[in-house]
Every structure is written in structure tokens, then in C-alpha cells.
Amino acid sequence: MNKDLNGKIALVVGVGDDQGYGWPIAKELYERGATILLACWVPIIKIFTTSWDQGKFEESRVLSDGTLFEIEKVYPIDAVYDHPSQVPDDVLNNKRYQAHPGFTISEVARQIEEDYGRLDMVVHCLANGPEVKNPLLETSREGYLAAISSSSYSFVSFVQHFGPIMNPGGAFLTLTYLASERVIPGYGGGMSSAKAALESDTRMLAYEAGKKYGIRVNAISAGALASRAARAIGFIDRMINYSKGNGPLEKDLEATEIGKAAAFLLSPDASAVTGTILYVDNGIHAMGCSLDSPAFWSTVQN
Ligand SMILES: NC(=O)c1ccc[n+]([C@@H]2O[C@H](COP(=O)([O-])OP(=O)(O)OC[C@H]3O[C@@H](n4cnc5c(N)ncnc54)[C@H](O)[C@@H]3O)[C@@H](O)[C@H]2O)c1
């Protein structure tokens, strides 16, 4: 195994179990030698750490050499808050939040600086749209802004707060989805808009953080995966089948394939790559028609 990330420290935000994209990204970075810090959303941090302690992820933790994936430390975070002064009373008084103080982005950055000094890689692997099941036409202002706040602005805030503690040559990565640029029916609640903002911000942040800190900012536009968040939207199995039936590569998309692409973008191998959106989706983004459409085949001769 290539250990090119030996001695590097990676923060991965948005791992809640071993089913989403955060897990294979963190695991691949670990395989390549990085020290892994996680930041977990406060409402699920206890479930995650308890499941870990109880051995529920044991099978998924096995690495290519048979040893186990290890996490150095887990921080609580809520990526919709940048500073303590923004946290409303009902959240401050919530028992789960009281049990995990210091969860705003600026506080997590300060804590990591105290614990480790500097970071080399930050992965933003989170999204939340409370009205994602609503068509955009039926999305409230609150729902739309909430989707943007947790799914897009959080990345801007990450670069603002973690950028100053990154080593030169360090890299940020976020996860986006094709619904930013093409219509994916059902991806509602302003989530399509949030992903469009996230992709635009990736370019702008790459420019500004490149100039200011000498660090890189990229995104992966990932294909469909039946993660916990995707299952909550409700049509993920349809999207997985559609991609397999209509994409250039007629195979399952493995979460580990996103992990490997992420490790490349975060590693020194990608030292000249910044401001880019890399599609890791078996090529479905490139298609302009549906291969399984009877209407298509009824009018095409060859
Ligand atoms: N699953 C897919 O098909 C797919 C496709 C393309 C892109 N993505 C993107 O991948 C990323 C990870 O999603 P996933 O599908 O792996 O699901 P997931 O459920 O594994 O990850 C989403 C994570 O976001 C965290 N989160 C939500 N709100 C948060 C907040 N306020 N603060 C901190 N953390 C918060 C959740 O705790 C969860 O761990 C998301 O950006 C998603 O849009 C997913």
C-alpha cells in the first residue's frame, strides 16, 4: 500500500456510520498513512461512538493488510453554527448539545489547533435539507435557507476557520451531486440549489485560499449511493438502478472508488489540481439520453 500520506493529519466531517461516503474516504486516507480526526454531528455522535465501541463497524474497519482502521479523535460539531454567539437557546438547552460543548466550527478549529497544531486535509462530507422531499415549488424560505446553510455555507465556513491552521500544500474536499446542474426529479427542498452554490464556492474558495494560504480546494461529484442521508430522500434505489442502466459503465459504483479519488485529490499527487469538480459516477453525468427509454429506441435506426 502506498503510504504517501504518512505524517499528515486529516479531518473528516460527516461520518455517522460506515454506510456513507465519509467512511471510505477516511479509511482510504488512513490506509495511505494519514492520522484521522473525525467531527460528527452532535445529534448522532453518541450513536456513532457507541456503535464503534461495541464493535459494530469491526468488519468495515478491516484494511487491505488485515489490520483495523483507527480514528485518533472524534470531535462534536454542528456545521450550521460558526461561533457560540449564533447558537439559539433551545439548542444550548438541549441535553445532547449540553453533553458536547464546543461544537461550533470556530471552536472545533481552535480545539484541533490546541490538540495537533496544524492540519493537512479537510473533508466536508455533509449535507442536510429539512425539506428535501418537497419539490422546489413547495419549498419554504426556511427550508431552502436551511439547506444552503448546512450543505453549502458550512464549506465556506470550514475554509475560513480551518484554512488558517492548514499546512501549505494542504487541501480541502467537498462532495457534490449532479442535481446541481441537471434536473434530478425528487432532489428537492433547495438541495439542488445548495449543491450548485457549493460547486461555485469550490472555485471561488480555490482562488481565494490558494492565494492566501497556498492550499487547494476541490469537489467530487459522486454517483448515487444508498447512504443514510440518501435513503431519507426516498428514491435512491431508483437512482442507483437508473445510473447502472444508463451510464457508460454498467457496473455498481463502489463507495471505495470515491475514497480512492478523494485520496488522490487530497494527496501531493494532485498538487496542481484545484477549483475542480471531479465526477466519480461511472460516467452518468456525460449522458445526454436514456438508454432504457423506449421513445429513444423507437426513433433511432442504428
Ligand atoms: N449518497 C449519495 O448518493 C450522494 C451522491 C452525491 C453526493 N453525496 C454527498 O455526499 C455527502 C455525504 O452524504 P452521504 O450520502 O454519504 O450521507 P451520510 O448520511 O453518510 O452523511 C451525511 C452526514 O452529514 C452529517 N450532517 C448533517 N447535518 C450536519 C450538520 N449540521 N453538522 C455536521 N454534520 C451534519 C450527518 O450526521 C451525516 O453524517 C453529502 O454532501 C451528500 O450530498 C451523496
PDBQT file of the ligand as one rigid body, heavy atoms in Angstrom, charges set to zero:
ROOT
HETATM    1  N1  LIG A 401     -25.356   9.251  -1.279  1.00  0.00    +0.000 N 
HETATM    2  C1  LIG A 401     -25.341   9.765  -2.494  1.00  0.00    +0.000 C 
HETATM    3  O1  LIG A 401     -25.938   9.219  -3.442  1.00  0.00    +0.000 OA
HETATM    4  C2  LIG A 401     -24.548  11.023  -2.764  1.00  0.00    +0.000 A 
HETATM    5  C3  LIG A 401     -24.270  11.392  -4.089  1.00  0.00    +0.000 A 
HETATM    6  C4  LIG A 401     -23.521  12.555  -4.316  1.00  0.00    +0.000 A 
HETATM    7  C5  LIG A 401     -23.089  13.319  -3.260  1.00  0.00    +0.000 A 
HETATM    8  N2  LIG A 401     -23.389  12.941  -1.963  1.00  0.00    +0.000 N 
HETATM    9  C6  LIG A 401     -22.923  13.802  -0.888  1.00  0.00    +0.000 C 
HETATM   10  O2  LIG A 401     -22.064  13.102  -0.023  1.00  0.00    +0.000 OA
HETATM   11  C7  LIG A 401     -22.043  13.786   1.234  1.00  0.00    +0.000 C 
HETATM   12  C8  LIG A 401     -22.204  12.750   2.339  1.00  0.00    +0.000 C 
HETATM   13  O3  LIG A 401     -23.520  12.210   2.283  1.00  0.00    +0.000 OA
HETATM   14  P1  LIG A 401     -23.833  10.655   2.305  1.00  0.00    +0.000 P 
HETATM   15  O4  LIG A 401     -24.789  10.393   1.192  1.00  0.00    +0.000 OA
HETATM   16  O5  LIG A 401     -22.585   9.875   2.390  1.00  0.00    +0.000 OA
HETATM   17  O6  LIG A 401     -24.732  10.502   3.609  1.00  0.00    +0.000 OA
HETATM   18  P2  LIG A 401     -24.387  10.333   5.163  1.00  0.00    +0.000 P 
HETATM   19  O7  LIG A 401     -25.693  10.256   5.843  1.00  0.00    +0.000 OA
HETATM   20  O8  LIG A 401     -23.418   9.227   5.378  1.00  0.00    +0.000 OA
HETATM   21  O9  LIG A 401     -23.605  11.684   5.503  1.00  0.00    +0.000 OA
HETATM   22  C9  LIG A 401     -24.211  12.903   5.769  1.00  0.00    +0.000 C 
HETATM   23  C10 LIG A 401     -23.614  13.389   7.073  1.00  0.00    +0.000 C 
HETATM   24  O10 LIG A 401     -23.961  14.760   7.277  1.00  0.00    +0.000 OA
HETATM   25  C11 LIG A 401     -23.986  14.944   8.663  1.00  0.00    +0.000 C 
HETATM   26  N3  LIG A 401     -24.639  16.205   8.976  1.00  0.00    +0.000 N 
HETATM   27  C12 LIG A 401     -25.885  16.623   8.637  1.00  0.00    +0.000 A 
HETATM   28  N4  LIG A 401     -26.106  17.865   9.132  1.00  0.00    +0.000 NA
HETATM   29  C13 LIG A 401     -24.968  18.240   9.781  1.00  0.00    +0.000 A 
HETATM   30  C14 LIG A 401     -24.587  19.405  10.491  1.00  0.00    +0.000 A 
HETATM   31  N5  LIG A 401     -25.405  20.437  10.655  1.00  0.00    +0.000 N 
HETATM   32  N6  LIG A 401     -23.344  19.445  11.023  1.00  0.00    +0.000 NA
HETATM   33  C15 LIG A 401     -22.489  18.407  10.883  1.00  0.00    +0.000 A 
HETATM   34  N7  LIG A 401     -22.803  17.268  10.209  1.00  0.00    +0.000 NA
HETATM   35  C16 LIG A 401     -24.036  17.201   9.669  1.00  0.00    +0.000 A 
HETATM   36  C17 LIG A 401     -24.756  13.716   9.150  1.00  0.00    +0.000 C 
HETATM   37  O11 LIG A 401     -24.554  13.487  10.516  1.00  0.00    +0.000 OA
HETATM   38  C18 LIG A 401     -24.137  12.620   8.288  1.00  0.00    +0.000 C 
HETATM   39  O12 LIG A 401     -23.063  12.006   8.975  1.00  0.00    +0.000 OA
HETATM   40  C19 LIG A 401     -23.168  14.820   1.188  1.00  0.00    +0.000 C 
HETATM   41  O13 LIG A 401     -22.640  16.072   0.861  1.00  0.00    +0.000 OA
HETATM   42  C20 LIG A 401     -24.018  14.291   0.042  1.00  0.00    +0.000 C 
HETATM   43  O14 LIG A 401     -24.807  15.304  -0.561  1.00  0.00    +0.000 OA
HETATM   44  C21 LIG A 401     -24.088  11.805  -1.705  1.00  0.00    +0.000 A 
ENDROOT
TORSDOF 0
